[in-house]
């Protein structure tokens, strides 16, 4: 164990000998000026004293209206200040300050209004100065001579002028106006107005119930059954109506 400690010490010395050696830096000496001496704080400690002030500013031209009022009894400070805001409201702040802190109460008086701004410009009178009068110039009007140069003469062209052929005016044949034959106006015979006999009561009832035009029913379509139906519609006399009445009474009795 002792040998191990010696070997470790030799190794440490060998390693330390490989490192360079730097001397300890020298610092500047501490300044020798004396420390400042301040007077004791007790010399500036005054007892609280009561006070009161009040001021206000009112300038209608610049829209300034504000003020401040404060009162103190030496321990508690109370006061209020106000200012008129641009919207027309009045802001009033009432405050109180003591050993426990500062408490403020903010209130607004009135309603906010935003009137339209209409600038008023001063009316300046229109200037009444007269227009300037300038003297008429006295120099004569200049007279310029008329030019005497002759008009230019251009040489005639040496090439011949073109000649165009003249054609006779065309003549068209005259055709006679066509003649159309005149036909006499047609004459139609005059027929007398037809007269029809007045229909009986039975015929009027049949025509009202089923009006049929004569032209719509051909003569071949009229059969014996149709003639029988028409015959039934003829008026029945008293002698023919008696057997029908008796047959009706007998059928009633049988029932």
MOQUI-V651841 format. One record per backbone hydrogen bond with DSSP energy under -1.0 kcal/mol. CO is the residue of the C=O (numbers start at 1). NH is the residue of the N-H. If there is no record, write none. Layout:
{{CO	NH} {CO	NH}}
This chain:
{{1	5} {2	6} {3	7} {4	8} {5	9} {6	10} {7	11} {8	12} {9	13} {10	14} {11	15} {12	16} {13	17} {40	43} {41	44} {51	72} {53	70} {55	68} {57	66} {59	64} {64	59} {65	84} {66	57} {67	82} {68	55} {69	80} {70	53} {71	78} {72	51} {76	73} {77	97} {78	71} {79	95} {80	69} {81	93} {82	67} {83	91} {85	88} {87	113} {89	85} {90	109} {91	83} {92	107} {93	81} {94	105} {95	79} {96	103} {97	77} {98	101} {101	98} {103	96} {105	94} {107	92} {109	90} {200	204} {201	205} {202	206} {203	207} {204	208} {205	209} {206	210} {223	227} {224	228} {225	229} {226	230} {227	231} {228	232} {229	233} {231	234} {237	241} {238	242} {241	245} {242	246} {243	247} {244	248} {245	249} {246	250} {247	251} {248	252} {249	253} {250	254} {251	255}}
